[in-house]
Amino acid sequence: MKKRKEGAAAAGFTDLESVDRALAAIAQAEGEAGRLQAELEKKIIRLRTDYAPCIAVQVAFGEKFRDQVETWAEGNAEAFGGQRSLALTHGRIGWRTTPPSVRLTKKVATVVAALEARDLADAVITKKSVNKDVLVTYPADLLREVGAKREQKDVFFVDLKDEAEAGRAAAAEPRARASG
């Protein structure tokens, strides 16, 4: 358990009932935040749905002209004057050379085996990492020797009941106090 914070009495709670009222307020605030978030998501979905057809038309329009410009450029290489690109009023057109890349034509395991058979292990990546799920089971002195340590903390939590459960608990509370 954490050491008591200085000024904990300044939190404004005088007894467990006041803490319980605070939990009710937290639950209400979080419930309202969830409701507002859901309402926002519905509005966003509605807006996306409303705008999607217009956006699709504009994207298709742009792609169509992009394709036409590329076709024109391929058929009019002389307009580039030996250059790879051409500056115009509203932009620039041309060709860029992509960096070289490799596409595997066989399964990864087959390629790895072939590389290793030819002593090309530098083209194979082997990843090593620490299995912390196993490491946590080792004794503390061994962990220290290898450069690790086990950590465990007490973390404060608030578990809120749903409204129906809280209502049932509140209804049962006076009976429990009266019988106690």
C-alpha positions as CSV (number, residue, x, y, z in Angstrom):
1,M,0.0,0.0,0.0
2,K,1.2,3.5,-0.8
3,K,2.2,5.8,2.0
4,R,-0.6,8.2,2.9
5,K,-0.3,11.4,1.0
6,E,0.2,14.6,2.9
7,G,-3.0,16.5,3.3
8,A,-5.2,13.5,2.5
9,A,-7.9,15.0,4.8
10,A,-8.0,17.9,2.4
11,A,-9.7,15.6,-0.1
12,G,-13.0,16.7,1.5
13,F,-14.2,13.2,2.6
14,T,-15.2,12.8,6.2
15,D,-16.4,9.2,6.1
16,L,-17.1,6.2,3.9
17,E,-20.5,7.6,2.8
18,S,-18.8,10.7,1.4
19,V,-16.3,8.5,-0.5
20,D,-19.3,6.4,-1.8
21,R,-21.1,9.5,-2.9
22,A,-17.9,10.5,-4.8
23,L,-17.9,7.0,-6.5
24,A,-21.5,7.7,-7.6
25,A,-20.4,11.1,-9.0
26,I,-17.5,9.4,-10.8
27,A,-19.8,6.8,-12.3
28,Q,-22.3,9.5,-13.4
29,A,-19.6,11.6,-15.0
30,E,-18.0,8.6,-16.8
31,G,-21.4,7.4,-17.9
32,E,-22.2,10.8,-19.3
33,A,-18.8,11.0,-21.0
34,G,-19.5,7.6,-22.6
35,R,-22.9,8.7,-23.8
36,L,-21.5,11.9,-25.3
37,Q,-18.7,9.9,-27.0
38,A,-21.2,7.5,-28.5
39,E,-23.3,10.4,-29.7
40,L,-20.2,12.0,-31.2
41,E,-19.3,8.7,-33.0
42,K,-22.8,8.4,-34.4
43,K,-22.6,12.0,-35.8
44,I,-19.1,11.3,-37.3
45,I,-20.5,8.1,-38.9
46,R,-23.4,10.0,-40.3
47,L,-21.1,12.8,-41.6
48,R,-18.8,10.2,-43.2
49,T,-21.7,8.5,-44.8
50,D,-23.1,11.8,-46.1
51,Y,-19.8,13.0,-47.5
52,A,-18.5,9.7,-48.9
53,P,-20.2,9.9,-52.3
54,C,-19.0,13.4,-52.9
55,I,-15.5,12.6,-51.8
56,A,-15.5,9.4,-54.1
57,V,-16.6,11.5,-57.1
58,Q,-13.7,14.0,-56.5
59,V,-11.1,11.3,-56.0
60,A,-12.2,9.5,-59.2
61,F,-12.2,12.9,-61.0
62,G,-8.6,13.5,-59.9
63,E,-7.5,10.0,-60.7
64,K,-9.0,10.2,-64.2
65,F,-7.1,13.5,-64.9
66,R,-3.9,12.1,-63.4
67,D,-4.1,9.1,-65.7
68,Q,-4.8,11.3,-68.7
69,V,-1.8,13.6,-67.8
70,E,0.4,10.5,-67.5
71,T,-0.8,9.2,-70.9
72,W,-0.1,12.6,-72.5
73,A,3.4,12.8,-70.9
74,E,4.3,9.3,-72.2
75,G,3.3,10.3,-75.7
76,N,5.0,13.7,-75.6
77,A,8.5,13.0,-74.3
78,E,9.9,15.8,-76.4
79,A,8.0,18.4,-74.3
80,F,10.3,17.5,-71.4
81,G,13.3,18.7,-73.4
82,G,15.5,15.8,-72.2
83,Q,14.6,16.4,-68.5
84,R,12.8,13.9,-66.2
85,S,10.3,16.5,-65.0
86,L,8.4,19.5,-66.3
87,A,7.4,22.5,-64.2
88,L,4.0,24.0,-65.1
89,T,1.9,26.8,-63.6
90,H,-0.2,24.5,-61.3
91,G,2.4,21.8,-60.6
92,R,5.1,19.6,-61.8
93,I,4.9,16.4,-63.8
94,G,7.5,13.8,-64.5
95,W,9.1,10.5,-63.5
96,R,10.8,9.5,-60.3
97,T,13.0,6.4,-60.0
98,T,12.0,4.4,-57.0
99,P,14.6,2.9,-54.7
100,P,15.5,-0.7,-55.6
101,S,13.4,-3.3,-53.8
102,V,13.1,-7.1,-53.7
103,R,10.0,-9.1,-54.2
104,L,10.2,-12.8,-53.1
105,T,9.1,-15.2,-55.8
106,K,9.3,-18.2,-53.5
107,K,8.2,-18.8,-49.9
108,V,10.2,-17.1,-47.2
109,A,11.5,-20.4,-45.7
110,T,12.7,-21.5,-49.2
111,V,14.6,-18.2,-49.8
112,V,16.1,-18.3,-46.3
113,A,17.3,-21.8,-46.8
114,A,18.8,-21.0,-50.2
115,L,20.6,-17.9,-48.7
116,E,22.0,-19.9,-45.8
117,A,23.1,-22.7,-48.2
118,R,25.1,-20.2,-50.2
119,D,26.7,-18.7,-47.0
120,L,24.7,-15.4,-47.4
121,A,23.5,-15.3,-43.8
122,D,24.0,-11.5,-43.8
123,A,20.8,-11.3,-45.8
124,V,18.8,-13.2,-43.1
125,I,17.5,-11.4,-40.1
126,T,17.4,-13.3,-36.8
127,K,15.6,-11.5,-34.0
128,K,16.6,-12.2,-30.4
129,S,14.7,-10.7,-27.4
130,V,14.2,-11.4,-23.7
131,N,11.2,-13.5,-22.7
132,K,10.1,-11.5,-19.7
133,D,7.3,-14.0,-18.9
134,V,10.0,-16.6,-18.2
135,L,12.5,-14.2,-16.6
136,V,10.1,-13.1,-13.9
137,T,10.0,-16.7,-12.6
138,Y,13.8,-16.7,-11.9
139,P,15.2,-15.9,-8.4
140,A,16.1,-12.3,-7.6
141,D,19.9,-13.0,-7.3
142,L,20.0,-14.5,-10.8
143,L,18.0,-11.6,-12.2
144,R,20.5,-9.2,-10.6
145,E,23.4,-11.1,-12.2
146,V,22.0,-10.9,-15.7
147,G,21.0,-7.2,-15.3
148,A,17.3,-7.4,-14.5
149,K,15.1,-7.0,-11.5
150,R,11.6,-8.0,-10.6
151,E,9.1,-5.2,-9.9
152,Q,5.7,-5.3,-8.4
153,K,3.6,-2.3,-7.4
154,D,0.4,-1.6,-5.5
155,V,-1.7,0.5,-7.8
156,F,-4.8,2.4,-6.6
157,F,-8.0,1.5,-8.4
158,V,-11.7,2.5,-8.5
159,D,-14.1,-0.2,-9.7
160,L,-17.5,1.3,-10.4
161,K,-20.7,-0.8,-10.3
162,D,-23.1,-0.4,-13.1
163,E,-26.3,1.6,-12.3
164,A,-28.5,-1.5,-11.8
165,E,-26.0,-3.2,-9.5
166,A,-25.5,0.0,-7.5
167,G,-29.3,0.4,-7.1
168,R,-29.6,-3.2,-5.8
169,A,-26.7,-2.6,-3.4
170,A,-28.2,0.7,-2.1
171,A,-31.6,-0.9,-1.6
172,A,-30.0,-3.8,0.4
173,E,-27.8,-1.5,2.5
174,P,-30.3,-0.3,5.0
175,R,-31.4,-3.9,5.8
176,A,-27.7,-4.9,6.2
177,R,-27.1,-2.0,8.6
178,A,-30.3,-2.7,10.6
179,S,-29.4,-6.3,11.1
180,G,-25.8,-5.6,12.0
